[in-house]
Structures are given as C-alpha cells and as structure tokens.
Amino acid sequence: MKTSIKKMKLADLVPTENNPRQIKKDDFERLKKSIKSFPEMLDIREIVVDEDNRILGGHQRVNALLANGEKEVNVKVVEGLSEEEKREFVIRDNVQNGEWDFDVLANEWSDLDLQDWGIDLVPKSPEIDWDNVADISADNYDAPEHEMLVCPKCGHIDTKAHFKKGEG
C-alpha cells in the first residue's frame, strides 16, 4: 500500500456508490459550521480517496465543503487496496466506538463549544422494547434514582452530570 497527500478539486472526487453513512440535517449544518470555523482540521484529518479518486473516508465532509462553496481540499490518496479492503475501510472509518464520560466533559471541557462540535450532551437512554413493558401504575412504579446535588450558593438542585466544576 502506498499513500500520498495532495490538493484536489472537489469536483474531481467520486463518491462511493451506495455509501451507507448518513447525516441528519442539523448535524450537517453543524459540520458545515465546524469546517468554516476550524478549516485546519481538514489538513490534520484529510479526505481519504483511492487511486481512482473515489472517496473512502470523508463523504459528509466533502458534501459540507461543497455546500460551503469550497473548491479544493487536501486528500490522502491510498493506492494498492483491494476492493474488499476499500469496502471495509468505508465502514470502519465511520464506526464510532466508546462513550463520553459526561462528568469529565462537564467538569473539564465545559468551556468549549462541545454541542456545536457534535457532542450530544444528554446521555442516551437505553432502547426500550415497548411491546414488552408491563403496565405501570402508582403502586408499582419505582422512580429512577439519580445522584442529586444542591448548589451551595443558590440552592439549585440537579443531577451531578449537569453541574460544572467551579473556581472556588
């Protein structure tokens, strides 16, 4: 396998046919804004193409660049991958592993525009199989327990995840 970096016209890039990755409208708008405010990110994490200029990684970034009126972008050209390896890369490049530690985000990173950068600050609840949920009444309902904190300055009560680390 051989790789190289070069600047290419966006019009010369070829999307992978039947790319399975999708993006919601609000996430796409956030991506466009992110690219405008921090274009250097594209020099750090280039669009990945094969020797035929077919996009293997970065379809949504290319779409956002086009929507922003851009004409060129740095790409990493990867030569020598088999078709099977190219297909695998398209999927693996988009697999998101891991979860956010919301306490750390709230306490150490809250000064940044995390939501604008695409981080959903509300932890996702588990999927519920509504067909197999028992009838709930006041007699059999157990409210979920959360670690609640009280602000010593104003008395506000909320879950631990929503409090920010203070300066004293």
MIVODO-42012 format. One record per atom (N, C-alpha, C, O): atom name; x, y negated, z negated. Coordinates in Angstrom, 1 decimal, padded with zeros to 4 digits, always signed. Layout:
% MIVODO-42012
atom;xx;yy;zz
CA;X;Y;Z
...
This chain:
% MIVODO-42012
atom;xx;yy;zz
N;+000.9;+001.2;+000.0
CA;+000.0;+000.0;+000.0
C;+000.9;-001.2;+000.0
O;+001.9;-001.3;-000.7
N;+000.5;-002.2;+000.8
CA;+001.2;-003.5;+000.9
C;+000.3;-004.6;+000.6
O;-000.9;-004.6;+001.1
N;+000.7;-005.6;-000.2
CA;-000.1;-006.8;-000.5
C;+000.6;-008.1;-000.1
O;+001.8;-008.1;-000.2
N;-000.2;-009.1;+000.3
CA;+000.4;-010.4;+000.6
C;-000.7;-011.4;+000.2
O;-001.9;-011.1;+000.2
N;-000.2;-012.7;+000.0
CA;-001.2;-013.8;-000.3
C;-001.1;-014.7;+000.9
O;+000.0;-015.1;+001.3
N;-002.2;-015.2;+001.4
CA;-002.2;-016.2;+002.4
C;-003.5;-017.0;+002.3
O;-004.5;-016.6;+001.8
N;-003.5;-018.2;+002.9
CA;-004.7;-019.0;+003.0
C;-005.4;-018.7;+004.3
O;-004.8;-018.5;+005.3
N;-006.7;-018.5;+004.1
CA;-007.6;-018.1;+005.3
C;-008.8;-019.0;+005.4
O;-009.2;-019.6;+004.4
N;-009.3;-019.2;+006.6
CA;-010.6;-019.8;+006.8
C;-011.7;-018.9;+006.3
O;-011.7;-017.7;+006.5
N;-012.6;-019.5;+005.5
CA;-013.8;-018.7;+005.0
C;-014.5;-018.1;+006.1
O;-015.1;-017.0;+006.0
N;-014.6;-018.8;+007.3
CA;-015.4;-018.3;+008.4
C;-014.8;-017.0;+009.0
O;-015.5;-016.3;+009.7
N;-013.5;-016.8;+008.7
CA;-012.8;-015.6;+009.2
C;-013.0;-014.3;+008.3
O;-012.6;-013.2;+008.7
N;-013.5;-014.5;+007.1
CA;-013.7;-013.4;+006.2
C;-015.0;-012.6;+006.5
O;-016.0;-013.2;+006.9
N;-014.9;-011.3;+006.4
CA;-016.0;-010.5;+006.8
C;-016.6;-009.8;+005.6
O;-015.9;-009.0;+004.9
N;-017.8;-010.0;+005.2
CA;-018.4;-009.4;+004.0
C;-018.5;-007.9;+004.2
O;-018.7;-007.4;+005.3
N;-018.3;-007.1;+003.1
CA;-018.5;-005.7;+003.2
C;-020.0;-005.4;+003.4
O;-020.8;-005.9;+002.7
N;-020.2;-004.6;+004.4
CA;-021.6;-004.2;+004.7
C;-022.3;-003.5;+003.5
O;-021.6;-002.6;+002.9
N;-023.5;-003.9;+003.2
CA;-024.2;-003.3;+002.1
C;-023.5;-003.4;+000.8
O;-023.5;-002.5;-000.1
N;-022.9;-004.6;+000.5
CA;-022.3;-004.8;-000.8
C;-023.4;-004.8;-001.8
O;-024.4;-005.5;-001.8
N;-023.2;-003.9;-002.8
CA;-024.2;-003.7;-003.8
C;-024.3;-004.8;-004.9
O;-025.2;-004.8;-005.7
N;-023.3;-005.7;-005.0
CA;-023.3;-006.7;-006.1
C;-024.2;-007.8;-005.7
O;-024.2;-008.3;-004.6
N;-025.0;-008.2;-006.7
CA;-026.0;-009.3;-006.5
C;-025.7;-010.3;-007.6
O;-025.0;-010.1;-008.6
N;-026.3;-011.5;-007.4
CA;-026.1;-012.6;-008.4
C;-027.4;-013.3;-008.5
O;-028.1;-013.6;-007.5
N;-027.9;-013.6;-009.7
CA;-029.1;-014.4;-009.9
C;-028.8;-015.9;-009.5
O;-027.7;-016.3;-009.5
N;-029.9;-016.5;-009.1
CA;-029.8;-017.9;-008.7
C;-029.1;-018.8;-009.7
O;-028.2;-019.6;-009.3
N;-029.5;-018.7;-011.0
CA;-028.9;-019.6;-012.0
C;-027.4;-019.3;-012.2
O;-026.6;-020.1;-012.5
N;-027.0;-018.0;-012.1
CA;-025.6;-017.6;-012.2
C;-024.8;-018.0;-011.0
O;-023.7;-018.4;-011.1
N;-025.5;-018.0;-009.8
CA;-024.8;-018.5;-008.6
C;-024.5;-020.0;-008.7
O;-023.5;-020.5;-008.4
N;-025.5;-020.8;-009.3
CA;-025.3;-022.2;-009.5
C;-024.2;-022.5;-010.5
O;-023.4;-023.4;-010.3
N;-024.1;-021.7;-011.5
CA;-023.1;-021.8;-012.5
C;-021.7;-021.5;-011.9
O;-020.7;-022.1;-012.2
N;-021.7;-020.5;-011.0
CA;-020.4;-020.1;-010.3
C;-020.0;-021.2;-009.4
O;-018.8;-021.6;-009.4
N;-020.9;-021.8;-008.7
CA;-020.5;-023.0;-007.8
C;-019.9;-024.1;-008.6
O;-018.9;-024.7;-008.3
N;-020.6;-024.4;-009.8
CA;-020.1;-025.5;-010.6
C;-018.7;-025.1;-011.2
O;-017.9;-026.0;-011.3
N;-018.6;-023.9;-011.6
CA;-017.3;-023.4;-012.2
C;-016.2;-023.6;-011.2
O;-015.1;-024.0;-011.5
N;-016.4;-023.2;-009.9
CA;-015.4;-023.4;-008.9
C;-015.0;-024.8;-008.6
O;-013.9;-025.1;-008.4
N;-016.0;-025.7;-008.6
CA;-015.8;-027.1;-008.5
C;-014.9;-027.7;-009.6
O;-014.0;-028.5;-009.4
N;-015.3;-027.3;-010.8
CA;-014.6;-027.9;-012.0
C;-013.2;-027.2;-012.3
O;-012.4;-027.8;-012.9
N;-013.0;-026.0;-011.8
CA;-011.7;-025.3;-012.0
C;-011.3;-024.6;-010.8
O;-011.2;-023.3;-010.8
N;-011.0;-025.3;-009.7
CA;-010.6;-024.6;-008.4
C;-009.3;-023.8;-008.5
O;-009.1;-022.9;-007.8
N;-008.4;-024.1;-009.5
CA;-007.2;-023.4;-009.7
C;-007.4;-021.9;-010.0
O;-006.6;-021.1;-009.8
N;-008.6;-021.6;-010.5
CA;-008.9;-020.2;-010.8
C;-008.8;-019.3;-009.6
O;-008.5;-018.2;-009.7
N;-009.2;-019.9;-008.4
CA;-009.1;-019.1;-007.2
C;-007.7;-018.8;-006.8
O;-007.4;-017.9;-006.0
N;-006.7;-019.6;-007.2
CA;-005.3;-019.3;-007.0
C;-004.8;-018.3;-007.9
O;-003.8;-017.6;-007.6
N;-005.4;-018.2;-009.1
CA;-005.0;-017.2;-010.1
C;-005.6;-015.8;-009.7
O;-004.9;-014.8;-009.9
N;-006.8;-015.8;-009.3
CA;-007.6;-014.6;-009.0
C;-008.2;-014.7;-007.6
O;-009.3;-015.2;-007.4
N;-007.3;-014.3;-006.7
CA;-007.7;-014.5;-005.3
C;-008.8;-013.6;-004.8
O;-009.2;-012.6;-005.5
N;-009.4;-014.0;-003.7
CA;-010.4;-013.1;-003.0
C;-009.5;-012.0;-002.4
O;-008.4;-012.2;-001.9
N;-010.0;-010.7;-002.5
CA;-009.3;-009.6;-002.0
C;-009.9;-009.1;-000.7
O;-011.1;-008.9;-000.6
N;-009.1;-009.0;+000.3
CA;-009.5;-008.5;+001.6
C;-008.6;-007.4;+002.1
O;-007.5;-007.3;+001.7
N;-009.1;-006.6;+003.1
CA;-008.3;-005.6;+003.7
C;-007.6;-006.2;+004.9
O;-007.7;-007.4;+005.2
N;-006.9;-005.3;+005.7
CA;-006.2;-005.8;+006.9
C;-007.1;-006.3;+008.0
O;-006.6;-006.9;+008.9
N;-008.4;-006.0;+007.9
CA;-009.4;-006.5;+008.9
C;-010.1;-007.7;+008.4
O;-011.2;-008.1;+009.0
N;-009.7;-008.3;+007.3
CA;-010.3;-009.5;+006.7
C;-011.6;-009.2;+006.1
O;-012.4;-010.1;+005.8
N;-011.9;-007.9;+005.8
CA;-013.1;-007.5;+005.2
C;-013.0;-007.7;+003.7
O;-012.0;-007.3;+003.1
N;-014.0;-008.4;+003.1
CA;-013.9;-008.7;+001.6
C;-014.1;-007.5;+000.8
O;-015.1;-006.7;+001.0
N;-013.2;-007.2;-000.1
CA;-013.3;-006.1;-001.0
C;-013.6;-006.6;-002.4
O;-014.3;-005.9;-003.2
N;-013.2;-007.8;-002.7
CA;-013.5;-008.4;-004.0
C;-013.6;-009.9;-003.9
O;-012.7;-010.6;-003.4
N;-014.8;-010.4;-004.4
CA;-015.0;-011.9;-004.4
C;-016.1;-012.3;-003.5
O;-016.1;-013.5;-003.1
N;-017.0;-011.4;-003.1
CA;-018.1;-011.8;-002.2
C;-018.9;-013.0;-002.8
O;-019.2;-014.0;-002.0
N;-019.2;-013.0;-004.1
CA;-020.0;-014.1;-004.6
C;-019.2;-015.4;-004.7
O;-019.7;-016.5;-004.5
N;-017.9;-015.3;-004.9
CA;-017.1;-016.5;-004.9
C;-017.0;-017.1;-003.5
O;-017.0;-018.3;-003.4
N;-016.9;-016.2;-002.5
CA;-016.9;-016.7;-001.1
C;-018.2;-017.4;-000.8
O;-018.2;-018.5;-000.2
N;-019.3;-016.8;-001.2
CA;-020.6;-017.5;-001.0
C;-020.7;-018.8;-001.7
O;-021.2;-019.8;-001.1
N;-020.2;-018.9;-002.9
CA;-020.2;-020.1;-003.7
C;-019.3;-021.2;-003.0
O;-019.7;-022.4;-002.9
N;-018.1;-020.8;-002.5
CA;-017.2;-021.7;-001.8
C;-017.9;-022.2;-000.6
O;-017.9;-023.4;-000.3
N;-018.6;-021.4;+000.2
CA;-019.3;-021.8;+001.4
C;-020.4;-022.8;+001.0
O;-020.6;-023.8;+001.7
N;-021.1;-022.5;+000.0
CA;-022.2;-023.4;-000.5
C;-021.7;-024.7;-000.9
O;-022.4;-025.7;-000.8
N;-020.5;-024.7;-001.4
CA;-019.8;-026.0;-001.9
C;-019.2;-026.7;-000.7
O;-018.6;-027.8;-000.9
N;-019.3;-026.2;+000.5
CA;-018.7;-026.9;+001.6
C;-017.2;-026.7;+001.9
O;-016.6;-027.4;+002.7
N;-016.6;-025.7;+001.1
CA;-015.2;-025.4;+001.3
C;-015.0;-024.7;+002.7
O;-015.9;-024.1;+003.2
N;-013.8;-024.8;+003.2
CA;-013.4;-024.2;+004.5
C;-012.4;-023.1;+004.4
O;-012.3;-022.2;+005.2
N;-011.5;-023.2;+003.3
CA;-010.4;-022.3;+003.2
C;-010.3;-021.8;+001.8
O;-010.8;-022.4;+000.8
N;-009.6;-020.6;+001.6
CA;-009.3;-020.1;+000.3
C;-008.1;-019.2;+000.4
O;-007.8;-018.6;+001.4
N;-007.4;-019.1;-000.7
CA;-006.3;-018.1;-000.8
C;-006.9;-016.7;-001.0
O;-007.8;-016.5;-001.7
N;-006.3;-015.8;-000.2
CA;-006.8;-014.4;-000.3
C;-005.6;-013.5;-000.5
O;-004.4;-013.8;-000.2
N;-005.8;-012.4;-001.2
CA;-004.8;-011.3;-001.3
C;-005.2;-010.2;-000.3
O;-006.3;-009.6;-000.3
N;-004.3;-010.0;+000.7
CA;-004.6;-009.1;+001.7
C;-003.9;-007.7;+001.3
O;-002.7;-007.7;+001.0
N;-004.8;-006.7;+001.2
CA;-004.3;-005.4;+000.8
C;-004.3;-004.5;+002.0
O;-005.4;-004.3;+002.6
N;-003.2;-003.9;+002.4
CA;-003.1;-003.1;+003.6
C;-002.8;-001.6;+003.1
O;-002.0;-001.4;+002.1
N;-003.3;-000.7;+003.8
CA;-003.0;+000.7;+003.6
C;-004.0;+001.5;+002.7
O;-003.7;+002.7;+002.4
N;-005.1;+000.9;+002.3
CA;-006.1;+001.7;+001.5
C;-006.9;+002.5;+002.4
O;-007.2;+002.1;+003.6
N;-007.3;+003.7;+002.0
CA;-008.2;+004.5;+002.8
C;-009.6;+003.9;+002.6
O;-009.9;+003.0;+001.8
N;-010.5;+004.3;+003.5
CA;-011.9;+003.8;+003.4
C;-012.5;+004.1;+002.0
O;-013.3;+003.4;+001.5
N;-012.2;+005.3;+001.6
CA;-012.7;+005.8;+000.3
C;-012.2;+004.8;-000.9
O;-012.9;+004.5;-001.8
N;-010.9;+004.5;-000.8
CA;-010.3;+003.6;-001.8
C;-010.9;+002.2;-001.7
O;-011.1;+001.6;-002.7
N;-011.2;+001.7;-000.5
CA;-011.8;+000.4;-000.3
C;-013.2;+000.4;-001.0
O;-013.6;-000.6;-001.7
N;-014.0;+001.4;-000.7
CA;-015.3;+001.5;-001.3
C;-015.2;+001.6;-002.8
O;-016.0;+000.9;-003.5
N;-014.3;+002.3;-003.3
CA;-014.1;+002.4;-004.8
C;-013.7;+001.1;-005.4
O;-014.2;+000.7;-006.4
N;-012.8;+000.3;-004.7
CA;-012.4;-001.0;-005.2
C;-013.6;-001.9;-005.2
O;-013.8;-002.7;-006.2
N;-014.5;-001.9;-004.2
CA;-015.7;-002.8;-004.2
C;-016.5;-002.6;-005.5
O;-017.0;-003.6;-006.1
N;-016.7;-001.4;-005.9
CA;-017.4;-001.1;-007.1
C;-016.6;-001.4;-008.4
O;-017.1;-002.1;-009.3
N;-015.4;-000.9;-008.5
CA;-014.6;-001.0;-009.7
C;-014.3;-002.5;-010.0
O;-014.2;-002.9;-011.1
N;-014.2;-003.3;-009.0
CA;-013.9;-004.7;-009.1
C;-015.1;-005.5;-009.8
O;-014.9;-006.5;-010.4
N;-016.2;-004.9;-009.8
CA;-017.4;-005.5;-010.3
C;-018.0;-004.9;-011.6
O;-019.0;-005.3;-012.1
N;-017.3;-003.8;-012.0
CA;-017.8;-003.2;-013.3
C;-017.3;-004.0;-014.4
O;-016.1;-004.3;-014.6
N;-018.2;-004.4;-015.3
CA;-017.9;-005.1;-016.5
C;-018.0;-004.2;-017.7
O;-019.0;-003.7;-018.0
N;-016.8;-004.0;-018.3
CA;-016.7;-003.2;-019.5
C;-016.5;-004.1;-020.7
O;-016.0;-005.2;-020.6
N;-017.0;-003.6;-021.8
CA;-016.8;-004.3;-023.1
C;-017.9;-005.2;-023.4
O;-018.8;-005.4;-022.6
N;-017.9;-005.7;-024.6
CA;-018.9;-006.6;-025.1
C;-018.2;-007.8;-025.8
O;-017.1;-007.7;-026.1
N;-019.0;-008.9;-025.9
CA;-018.4;-010.0;-026.6
C;-018.6;-009.9;-028.1
O;-019.6;-009.4;-028.6
N;-017.6;-010.4;-028.9
CA;-017.8;-010.5;-030.3
C;-018.3;-011.9;-030.6
O;-017.6;-012.9;-030.5
N;-019.6;-012.0;-030.8
CA;-020.3;-013.2;-030.9
C;-019.9;-014.1;-032.1
O;-019.9;-015.3;-032.1
N;-019.4;-013.4;-033.2
CA;-018.9;-014.2;-034.3
C;-017.6;-014.9;-034.0
O;-017.4;-016.0;-034.3
N;-016.7;-014.2;-033.3
CA;-015.5;-014.8;-032.8
C;-015.7;-015.9;-031.8
O;-015.1;-017.0;-031.9
N;-016.6;-015.7;-030.9
CA;-017.0;-016.7;-029.9
C;-017.5;-018.0;-030.7
O;-017.1;-019.1;-030.4
N;-018.4;-017.8;-031.6
CA;-019.0;-018.9;-032.3
C;-018.0;-019.6;-033.2
O;-018.0;-020.8;-033.3
N;-017.0;-018.9;-033.8
CA;-016.1;-019.5;-034.7
C;-014.8;-020.0;-034.1
O;-014.2;-021.0;-034.6
N;-014.4;-019.4;-033.0
CA;-013.1;-019.8;-032.5
C;-013.1;-020.4;-031.1
O;-012.2;-021.0;-030.6
N;-014.2;-020.2;-030.4
CA;-014.3;-020.6;-029.0
C;-015.5;-021.6;-028.7
O;-015.8;-021.9;-027.6
N;-016.2;-022.0;-029.7
CA;-017.4;-022.8;-029.6
C;-017.1;-024.2;-029.0
O;-018.1;-024.9;-028.6
N;-015.9;-024.7;-029.0
CA;-015.6;-026.0;-028.4
C;-015.6;-026.0;-026.9
O;-015.4;-027.0;-026.3
N;-015.7;-024.8;-026.3
CA;-015.7;-024.7;-024.9
C;-017.1;-024.5;-024.3
O;-018.0;-024.2;-025.0
N;-017.2;-024.7;-023.0
CA;-018.5;-024.6;-022.3
C;-018.8;-023.1;-021.9
O;-018.9;-022.8;-020.7
N;-018.9;-022.3;-022.9
CA;-019.0;-020.9;-022.7
C;-020.2;-020.5;-021.8
O;-020.1;-019.7;-020.9
N;-021.3;-021.1;-022.1
CA;-022.6;-020.8;-021.4
C;-022.4;-021.3;-019.9
O;-022.9;-020.6;-019.0
N;-021.8;-022.4;-019.7
CA;-021.6;-022.9;-018.3
C;-020.7;-021.9;-017.6
O;-020.7;-021.8;-016.3
N;-019.8;-021.2;-018.3
CA;-018.9;-020.3;-017.7
C;-019.4;-018.9;-017.5
O;-018.7;-018.0;-017.0
N;-020.7;-018.7;-017.8
CA;-021.4;-017.5;-017.5
C;-021.5;-016.5;-018.7
O;-021.9;-015.4;-018.5
N;-021.2;-016.9;-019.9
CA;-021.3;-016.1;-021.1
C;-022.7;-016.3;-021.7
O;-023.1;-017.4;-022.1
N;-023.5;-015.2;-021.7
CA;-024.8;-015.3;-022.3
C;-024.6;-015.2;-023.8
O;-024.2;-014.2;-024.4
N;-024.9;-016.3;-024.5
CA;-024.6;-016.4;-025.9
C;-025.6;-015.7;-026.8
O;-025.4;-015.7;-028.1
N;-026.6;-015.2;-026.3
CA;-027.6;-014.4;-027.1
C;-027.3;-012.9;-026.8
O;-027.5;-012.5;-025.7
N;-026.9;-012.2;-027.8
CA;-026.6;-010.8;-027.6
C;-027.8;-010.1;-027.1
O;-029.0;-010.3;-027.5
N;-027.6;-009.2;-026.1
CA;-028.7;-008.4;-025.5
C;-029.2;-007.4;-026.5
O;-028.4;-006.7;-027.1
N;-030.5;-007.2;-026.6
CA;-031.1;-006.2;-027.4
C;-031.1;-004.9;-026.6
O;-031.2;-004.9;-025.4
N;-031.2;-003.8;-027.3
CA;-031.2;-002.5;-026.5
C;-032.5;-002.4;-025.7
O;-033.5;-003.0;-026.1
N;-032.4;-001.6;-024.7
CA;-033.6;-001.3;-023.8
C;-034.6;-000.6;-024.7
O;-034.2;+000.3;-025.4
N;-035.9;-000.9;-024.5
CA;-036.9;-000.2;-025.3
C;-037.8;+000.6;-024.4
O;-038.3;+000.1;-023.3
N;-038.0;+001.8;-024.7
CA;-038.9;+002.7;-023.9
C;-040.3;+002.5;-024.5
O;-040.8;+003.1;-025.4
N;-041.0;+001.5;-023.9
CA;-042.3;+001.1;-024.4
C;-043.4;+002.2;-024.3
O;-044.3;+002.1;-025.1
N;-043.2;+003.1;-023.5
CA;-044.2;+004.2;-023.4
C;-044.1;+005.1;-024.6
O;-045.0;+005.9;-024.9
N;-043.0;+005.1;-025.3
CA;-042.8;+006.0;-026.5
C;-042.7;+005.2;-027.8
O;-042.1;+005.7;-028.8
N;-043.2;+004.0;-027.9
CA;-043.2;+003.2;-029.1
C;-044.5;+003.5;-029.8
O;-045.6;+003.4;-029.3
N;-044.4;+003.8;-031.1
CA;-045.6;+004.1;-031.9
C;-046.3;+002.8;-032.2
O;-045.8;+001.7;-032.1
N;-047.6;+002.9;-032.5
CA;-048.4;+001.7;-032.8
C;-047.9;+001.1;-034.1
O;-047.6;+001.8;-035.0
N;-047.7;-000.2;-034.1
CA;-047.2;-000.9;-035.2
C;-048.3;-001.7;-035.9
O;-049.1;-002.4;-035.2
N;-048.3;-001.5;-037.2
CA;-049.3;-002.3;-038.0
C;-048.5;-003.0;-039.1
O;-047.4;-002.7;-039.3
N;-049.2;-003.8;-039.9
CA;-048.6;-004.5;-041.0
C;-048.1;-003.4;-042.0
O;-047.2;-003.7;-042.8
N;-048.8;-002.3;-042.1
CA;-048.4;-001.2;-043.1
C;-047.2;-000.5;-042.7
O;-046.5;+000.0;-043.6
N;-046.8;-000.3;-041.4
CA;-045.7;+000.5;-041.0
C;-044.6;-000.3;-040.3
O;-043.6;+000.3;-039.8
N;-044.6;-001.6;-040.4
CA;-043.6;-002.5;-039.7
C;-042.5;-002.8;-040.7
O;-042.8;-003.4;-041.7
N;-041.3;-002.5;-040.3
CA;-040.1;-002.9;-041.1
C;-039.4;-004.0;-040.2
O;-038.9;-003.7;-039.2
N;-039.4;-005.2;-040.7
CA;-038.7;-006.3;-040.0
C;-037.2;-006.0;-040.0
O;-036.6;-005.4;-040.9
N;-036.5;-006.3;-038.9
CA;-035.1;-006.1;-038.8
C;-034.4;-006.9;-039.8
O;-034.8;-008.1;-040.1
N;-033.3;-006.4;-040.3
CA;-032.5;-007.2;-041.3
C;-031.3;-007.8;-040.6
O;-030.7;-007.2;-039.8
N;-031.1;-009.1;-040.9
CA;-030.0;-009.9;-040.3
C;-029.3;-010.5;-041.5
O;-029.9;-010.8;-042.5
N;-028.0;-010.6;-041.4
CA;-027.2;-011.4;-042.4
C;-027.6;-012.8;-042.2
O;-027.1;-013.5;-041.2
N;-028.3;-013.4;-043.1
CA;-028.7;-014.8;-043.1
C;-027.7;-015.6;-043.9
O;-027.3;-015.2;-045.0
N;-027.4;-016.8;-043.4
CA;-026.6;-017.8;-044.1
C;-027.3;-019.1;-044.3
O;-028.2;-019.4;-043.6
N;-027.0;-019.8;-045.4
CA;-027.6;-021.1;-045.7
C;-026.5;-022.1;-045.6
O;-025.4;-022.0;-046.3
N;-026.7;-023.2;-044.9
CA;-025.7;-024.3;-044.7
C;-025.7;-025.0;-046.1
O;-026.7;-025.5;-046.6
N;-024.5;-025.1;-046.7
CA;-024.4;-025.8;-048.0
C;-024.6;-027.3;-047.9
O;-025.0;-027.9;-048.9
N;-024.5;-027.9;-046.7
CA;-024.7;-029.3;-046.5
C;-026.1;-029.7;-046.3
O;-026.7;-030.7;-046.9
N;-026.8;-029.0;-045.4
CA;-028.2;-029.4;-045.0
C;-029.3;-028.4;-045.4
O;-030.5;-028.7;-045.4
N;-028.9;-027.1;-045.8
CA;-029.9;-026.1;-046.2
C;-030.4;-025.3;-045.1
O;-031.3;-024.5;-045.3
N;-030.0;-025.5;-043.8
CA;-030.4;-024.8;-042.7
C;-030.2;-023.3;-042.9
O;-029.1;-022.9;-043.3
N;-031.1;-022.5;-042.6
CA;-031.0;-021.0;-042.7
C;-031.0;-020.4;-041.3
O;-031.9;-020.7;-040.5
N;-030.0;-019.6;-041.0
CA;-030.0;-018.9;-039.7
C;-029.1;-017.7;-039.8
O;-028.5;-017.4;-040.8
N;-029.1;-016.9;-038.7
CA;-028.2;-015.7;-038.7
C;-026.7;-016.1;-038.6
O;-026.4;-017.2;-038.2
N;-025.9;-015.3;-039.1
CA;-024.4;-015.5;-039.1
C;-023.9;-015.9;-037.8
O;-023.0;-016.8;-037.7
N;-024.4;-015.3;-036.7
CA;-023.9;-015.5;-035.4
C;-024.1;-016.9;-034.9
O;-023.4;-017.3;-034.0
N;-025.1;-017.6;-035.4
CA;-025.4;-019.0;-034.9
C;-024.6;-020.1;-035.7
O;-024.7;-021.2;-035.3
N;-023.9;-019.7;-036.7
CA;-023.1;-020.7;-037.5
C;-021.8;-020.9;-036.8
O;-021.2;-019.9;-036.3
N;-021.3;-022.1;-036.9
CA;-019.9;-022.4;-036.3
C;-019.0;-022.7;-037.5
O;-019.4;-023.2;-038.6
N;-017.8;-022.3;-037.3
CA;-016.8;-022.5;-038.4
C;-016.5;-024.0;-038.5
O;-016.2;-024.7;-037.5
N;-016.6;-024.5;-039.7
CA;-016.4;-025.9;-039.9
C;-015.0;-026.3;-040.3
O;-014.1;-025.4;-040.4
N;-014.8;-027.6;-040.4
CA;-013.4;-028.1;-040.7
C;-013.3;-028.5;-042.1
O;-012.6;-029.4;-042.4
N;-013.9;-027.8;-043.0
CA;-013.8;-028.2;-044.4
C;-015.0;-028.5;-045.0
O;-015.1;-028.8;-046.2
